[in-house]
Amino acid sequence: MPDPTNTKQAVVVGAGLVGALWTVFLARRGYRVDVYERRPDMRTAGYAGGRSINLAMSVRGWAAIDKAGIREKIEKVAIPMPGRMMHAVDGERTYQPYGKAGEAIYSVSREGLNLELLHIAAGYPNVHFHFEHRCADMDLQRPVVAFENVRTGEIKTVAAPLIFGADGAFSTVRYALQRTDRFNYIQRYIDHGYKELHIPPAPDGSHRMDPNALHIWPRGNFMLIALPNADGSFTCTLFLPFEGPVSFEHLSGNDAVLDFFNRYFADAQPLMPDILSDFWKNPTSSLVTTQCYPWQWQERILLIGDAAHAIVPFYGQGMNAGFEDCTILDTMYDDYNGDWSRIIPDFSSRRKQDGDAILELALRNFIEMRDLVADPMFLLRKKIAANLHERHPDFMPVYSMVSFSNTPYHVALREDDQQNDLFRQILALPGIEQNWDGAEVEQVFQTWMEERRRI
């Protein structure tokens, strides 16, 4: 049991990716950490699949993994994806690099990473896991958390000087804060849902497609994506509106499902021998975004990860943003000499703008992935941006800012607005398709740079 006289103790609600990682950081600081999770211990019970969108680890995530000391283990099963492979309706493939040579995002198993973090955290004697315990209620004034044993129904209350809510987009900790005065909260669902599908390995164990790419089948208002796994398989995700002319509501039988895939994803369908069983077995899940403020209560309770800033997965930054929460907090611990009365409110106020920014960037990237990547002018813009970056290293495309640097998200969002203005001017130049690297482009770019310096 926690020692009430020991102030170096904390409760972490949620043993998912962010909760497990933050537990490791706290344990390394000498804190007794009690972690409560409503699900069974996945180390013994396994992982409940069917709802997982593979992770795309980028620089922010690797920074956290470095601090946790498990980079070498994760790198062994991480697959580099230096670009995206576009699949047209007729089967033609087009490759688009994400950044410069040597830059890549990495496909990582959600299950494997979560398991590794749990094993690392459990190796600390000051960490205590309590699985199958649902956060039922909170008394914010004390503060005390009530947990229900989901098997027995028994309720126990736990007090701690520090409580971290890492319990996801539908956070019970956040719900308690929502009942306080002047707490702002916005929840939005997008019109699209998603369903996980599977491409198994080839008979010899190899990948059936290029493993070093994120595969996308963009179809305007919907898309299919596939990320490689270390065992030779691909985890696929279909993003499709719930209602409308082409939507989940019309995929009501085997013939409808097969006709849909044969029409829109003809080169992918033969790679999915179990497509019908996967389609009906795996749930159709919704996609929600949340914004709230403040993320903290009386300098003792703090929301992190999706509990504070749930976003859609289209920039691959949900996990990366949550991991960055942990690295920022860990850095602030040193900056403020472990004074949580300063760390918690300062983190809440400073990080909020980044949470809002990556939410907006992820929504914008959905449009890019499902539609614009097949637009010749968009491809031209990407080529011009890469050329400008090569000739002017100070100019960094927004995707590189987000995925290959630690630039704050709110700065990247501001840059996205400004670069959109730049490329509106460049792409309007006469004959731009032939003279995309000519003097006129350079002149527009230099004028744009001069205007930025004057601001």
C-alpha positions in Angstrom: 0.0 0.0 0.0 1.2 3.6 -0.6 2.8 5.3 2.4 0.8 8.4 3.2 3.9 10.1 4.6 5.9 9.7 1.4 5.3 12.6 -0.9 7.2 11.0 -3.8 4.3 8.9 -5.0 1.9 9.2 -7.9 -1.1 7.5 -9.3 -1.2 7.0 -13.1 -4.6 6.2 -14.5 -4.2 4.2 -17.7 -1.5 1.6 -18.7 -1.6 2.3 -22.4 1.4 3.7 -24.4 1.5 7.1 -22.7 0.6 5.9 -19.2 3.2 3.1 -19.3 6.0 5.4 -20.6 5.2 8.1 -18.1 5.3 5.4 -15.3 8.9 4.6 -16.5 9.9 8.2 -16.2 8.4 8.7 -12.8 9.9 5.4 -11.5 13.4 6.6 -12.7 12.9 9.7 -10.6 12.4 7.5 -7.5 8.6 7.8 -7.3 6.4 5.1 -6.0 3.9 4.7 -8.9 0.5 2.9 -8.7 -0.9 2.3 -12.2 -4.6 1.5 -12.6 -5.9 0.0 -15.8 -9.4 -1.2 -16.6 -8.2 -3.9 -19.1 -6.6 -7.2 -18.2 -2.8 -7.4 -18.0 -1.9 -7.7 -21.7 1.4 -9.4 -20.7 -0.6 -12.5 -19.8 -4.0 -11.9 -21.5 -2.7 -10.8 -24.8 -3.7 -7.8 -26.9 -7.3 -7.2 -28.0 -6.8 -6.6 -31.7 -9.2 -5.4 -34.4 -9.2 -1.8 -33.4 -5.6 -0.9 -33.8 -4.1 1.6 -36.3 -0.4 0.8 -36.6 2.0 3.3 -35.2 4.2 5.5 -37.2 7.1 6.4 -35.0 8.8 9.7 -35.8 11.5 11.9 -34.2 9.3 13.0 -31.2 8.5 9.4 -30.4 12.1 8.2 -30.7 13.2 11.0 -28.4 10.9 9.5 -25.7 12.0 6.0 -26.4 15.6 7.1 -26.1 14.9 8.5 -22.6 13.1 5.3 -21.6 16.2 3.4 -22.6 14.5 1.0 -25.0 15.4 2.3 -28.4 17.6 -0.6 -29.3 14.8 -3.1 -28.5 12.2 -1.2 -30.5 14.5 -0.6 -33.5 14.9 -4.3 -34.0 11.2 -4.6 -35.0 10.7 -1.1 -36.4 10.4 -0.9 -40.2 11.6 2.3 -41.8 9.2 4.0 -44.2 11.0 6.8 -46.0 8.0 7.5 -48.3 4.5 6.7 -49.2 3.5 4.4 -52.1 0.3 5.6 -53.9 -1.9 3.0 -55.5 -4.1 4.3 -58.3 -7.5 2.7 -59.2 -5.9 1.1 -62.2 -3.1 -0.3 -60.1 -0.4 2.1 -61.1 2.0 2.9 -58.2 3.7 6.2 -57.5 6.3 6.7 -54.8 6.6 9.9 -52.8 9.5 10.4 -50.4 8.6 12.0 -47.0 11.8 13.9 -46.6 15.5 14.0 -47.4 17.6 10.9 -47.9 18.0 9.1 -44.6 14.7 10.5 -43.1 11.9 8.0 -42.5 9.0 7.3 -40.2 8.9 3.8 -38.7 6.1 1.3 -38.6 5.9 -0.1 -35.0 3.5 -2.6 -33.5 1.2 -0.9 -31.0 1.0 -4.2 -29.1 4.7 -4.8 -29.1 5.6 -1.3 -28.0 3.0 -1.3 -25.2 4.2 -4.7 -24.0 7.8 -3.5 -24.0 6.9 -0.4 -21.9 5.0 -2.5 -19.4 7.9 -4.9 -19.0 10.3 -2.0 -18.5 8.0 -0.3 -16.0 7.4 -3.6 -14.1 11.1 -4.0 -13.6 11.1 -1.1 -11.1 10.3 -2.3 -7.6 8.6 1.1 -6.9 6.0 0.4 -9.7 2.7 -1.4 -8.8 0.2 -2.3 -11.5 -3.5 -2.8 -10.7 -5.2 -4.3 -13.8 -8.9 -4.8 -14.2 -9.5 -1.7 -12.1 -11.8 0.9 -13.7 -11.6 4.5 -12.6 -15.1 5.0 -11.2 -15.1 8.5 -9.6 -12.9 11.2 -8.2 -13.1 13.5 -5.2 -11.1 16.4 -6.5 -10.9 18.3 -3.2 -8.8 15.7 -1.4 -7.9 14.4 -4.1 -9.0 10.7 -3.9 -9.7 8.3 -6.8 -12.2 5.5 -6.6 -11.4 2.4 -8.5 -13.8 -0.5 -9.2 -12.5 -4.1 -9.6 -14.2 -5.1 -12.8 -14.4 -8.7 -11.8 -15.6 -8.4 -8.2 -17.3 -5.0 -8.2 -15.3 -4.0 -5.1 -14.6 -0.3 -4.8 -11.4 1.0 -3.3 -10.3 4.6 -2.9 -6.7 5.8 -3.4 -5.2 9.0 -2.4 -1.9 10.4 -3.8 -0.2 13.8 -3.9 0.0 13.5 -7.8 -2.6 12.0 -10.2 -1.9 11.7 -13.9 -4.8 11.0 -16.2 -3.5 8.9 -19.1 -6.7 7.1 -19.7 -7.4 8.0 -23.3 -9.9 10.0 -25.4 -12.8 9.1 -23.1 -10.9 9.8 -19.9 -12.7 9.4 -16.6 -10.1 11.7 -15.0 -11.0 14.4 -17.5 -14.7 13.8 -17.0 -14.2 14.7 -13.3 -12.5 17.9 -14.3 -15.3 18.7 -16.7 -17.6 19.1 -13.7 -15.5 21.9 -12.3 -16.2 25.6 -12.9 -14.7 27.2 -16.1 -13.5 23.9 -17.6 -13.8 24.1 -21.3 -14.4 20.9 -23.4 -15.1 20.2 -27.0 -15.6 16.7 -28.5 -16.1 16.1 -32.2 -16.5 13.0 -34.3 -15.6 13.1 -37.9 -17.9 11.6 -40.5 -15.5 8.7 -41.2 -15.0 5.5 -39.4 -12.3 2.9 -39.7 -11.9 -0.9 -39.9 -8.8 -2.9 -39.5 -7.9 -5.5 -42.2 -4.9 -7.7 -42.8 -2.5 -8.7 -45.5 -0.7 -11.9 -44.4 2.9 -12.7 -45.4 3.7 -14.5 -48.6 4.2 -18.3 -48.3 8.0 -17.8 -47.9 7.4 -15.2 -45.0 8.2 -12.2 -47.1 6.1 -9.0 -47.5 3.7 -9.1 -50.5 4.4 -5.4 -51.2 7.3 -3.0 -50.6 7.8 -3.0 -46.8 9.7 0.3 -46.8 6.7 2.4 -47.6 3.4 3.5 -46.2 0.9 2.3 -48.8 -2.1 4.5 -49.5 -5.0 3.9 -51.9 -6.5 7.5 -52.1 -10.0 7.6 -53.4 -11.2 11.2 -52.8 -13.5 10.9 -49.8 -12.1 7.6 -48.5 -8.9 5.6 -48.5 -7.1 2.4 -47.5 -3.7 2.4 -45.9 -1.3 -0.4 -45.1 1.7 -0.4 -42.8 4.3 -3.2 -42.7 4.9 -5.5 -39.7 8.1 -7.4 -38.9 6.5 -10.8 -39.5 5.9 -10.0 -43.2 2.3 -9.0 -42.8 0.7 -5.6 -43.3 -1.9 -4.0 -41.0 -4.5 -2.3 -43.2 -7.0 0.3 -42.2 -10.0 1.3 -44.3 -11.2 4.9 -43.7 -14.7 5.3 -45.0 -17.8 7.6 -44.2 -20.4 6.0 -42.0 -23.2 7.2 -44.3 -23.4 8.4 -47.9 -23.2 7.1 -51.5 -20.0 5.2 -50.8 -20.0 4.3 -47.1 -20.1 1.6 -44.4 -23.9 1.6 -44.4 -23.9 0.1 -47.9 -21.5 -2.7 -47.1 -24.2 -4.9 -45.7 -23.3 -8.3 -47.2 -20.4 -10.4 -48.6 -21.2 -9.5 -52.2 -21.3 -5.7 -51.4 -17.9 -5.9 -49.6 -16.2 -7.9 -52.4 -17.7 -5.6 -55.1 -16.5 -2.6 -53.2 -12.9 -3.8 -52.9 -12.8 -5.1 -56.4 -13.9 -1.7 -57.7 -11.8 0.6 -55.6 -8.8 -1.5 -54.4 -8.5 -4.1 -57.1 -4.7 -4.6 -56.5 -5.1 -4.9 -52.7 -8.1 -7.3 -52.6 -6.2 -10.4 -53.9 -3.6 -9.9 -51.1 -6.3 -10.3 -48.5 -7.5 -14.0 -48.5 -9.4 -13.5 -45.2 -11.0 -10.1 -46.2 -14.6 -11.2 -45.4 -13.8 -12.8 -42.1 -11.7 -9.7 -41.1 -14.3 -7.3 -42.3 -17.1 -8.9 -40.2 -15.0 -9.8 -37.2 -13.3 -6.5 -36.7 -15.4 -3.6 -35.5 -16.2 -0.4 -37.4 -14.8 2.2 -35.1 -15.3 5.9 -34.9 -12.7 8.7 -34.9 -13.0 11.5 -32.3 -11.1 14.6 -31.4 -11.1 16.4 -28.1 -10.0 19.8 -26.9 -10.1 20.9 -23.3 -8.6 23.4 -20.8 -7.2 23.5 -18.3 -5.4 20.2 -18.4 -4.8 20.3 -14.6 -6.5 20.7 -11.3 -5.0 22.5 -8.3 -1.4 21.6 -9.3 -2.0 18.0 -8.3 -3.9 16.4 -11.2 -2.7 16.5 -14.8 -4.1 15.1 -18.1 -1.6 13.8 -20.6 -1.8 12.1 -24.0 -5.2 11.5 -25.5 -6.9 12.4 -22.3 -5.8 16.0 -22.9 -5.6 16.1 -26.7 -7.1 13.3 -28.7 -6.6 13.7 -32.4 -7.3 11.8 -35.6 -4.5 9.5 -36.8 -3.8 11.0 -40.2 -0.5 12.6 -39.3 0.7 9.6 -37.4 1.3 12.0 -34.4 -1.2 10.8 -31.7 1.3 8.5 -30.0 4.2 10.8 -30.8 2.5 13.8 -29.3 1.7 11.8 -26.1 5.2 10.6 -25.8 6.4 14.2 -26.3 4.2 15.2 -23.4 6.4 12.8 -21.3 9.7 14.1 -22.5 8.6 17.8 -22.0 7.4 17.0 -18.4 10.6 15.1 -17.7 12.7 18.1 -18.9 10.6 20.5 -16.8 11.2 18.4 -13.8 14.8 19.3 -14.0 14.2 22.9 -14.9 11.9 23.4 -11.9 13.8 21.2 -9.5 10.9 18.8 -9.1 8.4 21.5 -8.0 5.1 20.1 -9.3 3.3 23.2 -8.2 5.1 25.0 -11.0 5.5 22.2 -13.5 1.8 21.2 -13.7 0.2 24.6 -14.4 3.1 25.7 -16.7 2.9 22.5 -18.7 -0.9 22.8 -19.0 -0.7 26.4 -20.3 2.2 26.0 -22.6 1.4 22.7 -24.1 -2.3 23.4 -24.9 -1.4 25.4 -28.0 0.5 22.5 -29.4 -2.3 20.0 -28.7 -4.7 22.3 -30.6 -2.2 22.7 -33.5 -1.5 19.0 -34.1 -5.3 18.4 -34.1 -5.7 20.9 -36.9 -2.7 19.6 -38.8 -4.0 16.0 -38.6 -7.3 17.0 -40.0 -5.6 18.8 -42.9 -3.4 15.8 -43.6 -6.5 13.6 -43.9 -7.5 15.7 -46.9 -4.0 15.4 -48.3 -3.8 11.6 -47.9 -7.2 10.7 -49.2 -7.4 13.2 -52.1 -4.5 15.6 -52.8 -1.7 12.9 -53.0 -3.3 11.9 -56.4 -3.4 15.5 -57.7 -0.6 16.3 -60.2 -0.3 19.9 -58.9 0.1 18.6 -55.3 2.9 16.3 -56.5 4.5 19.2 -58.2 4.3 21.3 -55.0 6.0 18.5 -53.1 8.8 18.4 -55.7 9.3 22.2 -55.6 9.3 22.1 -51.8 12.0 19.4 -51.7 14.1 21.4 -54.2 13.7 24.6 -52.1 14.7 22.7 -49.0 17.8 21.3 -50.7 18.9 24.7 -51.9 17.8 26.6 -48.8 18.3 24.4 -45.7 16.5 27.1 -43.5 13.3 26.4 -45.4 11.7 23.2 -44.1 8.6 21.6 -45.4 5.8 21.4 -42.8 5.8 17.6 -43.0 9.5 17.5 -42.1 8.9 20.0 -39.3 6.3 17.7 -37.8 7.9 14.3 -38.4 11.6 14.9 -38.5 12.2 17.7 -36.0 11.0 18.8 -32.5 9.6 22.1 -33.8 6.6 22.9 -31.6 3.4 21.9 -33.3 1.9 25.5 -33.1 5.0 26.8 -35.0 4.5 24.1 -37.7 0.8 25.1 -38.0 1.7 28.7 -38.5 4.3 27.7 -41.0 1.7 25.6 -42.8 -0.5 28.6 -43.3 2.4 30.7 -44.6 3.7 27.9 -46.9 0.2 27.5 -48.4 0.3 31.1 -49.3 3.8 30.7 -50.9 2.8 27.7 -53.0 -0.4 29.4 -54.2 1.8 32.1 -55.7 4.3 29.6 -57.1 1.8 27.2 -58.7 0.0 30.2 -60.3 3.1 31.0 -62.3 2.7 30.5 -66.1 4.3 27.3 -67.3 5.1 26.1 -63.8 5.0 22.5 -64.8 8.0 22.9 -67.1 9.8 25.7 -65.1 9.3 24.4 -61.6 12.9 25.0 -60.7 13.4 28.2 -62.7 14.3 31.8 -61.8 10.6 32.8 -61.4 10.2 30.3 -58.6 13.3 31.5 -56.9 12.1 35.1 -57.2 8.7 34.4 -55.6 10.5 32.4 -52.8 13.0 35.2 -52.1 10.2 37.8 -51.9 8.2 35.6 -49.6 11.3 35.1 -47.4 11.9 38.9 -47.2 8.3 39.5 -46.2 8.6 36.9 -43.4 11.8 38.6 -42.1 9.9 41.9 -41.9 7.1 40.5 -39.8 
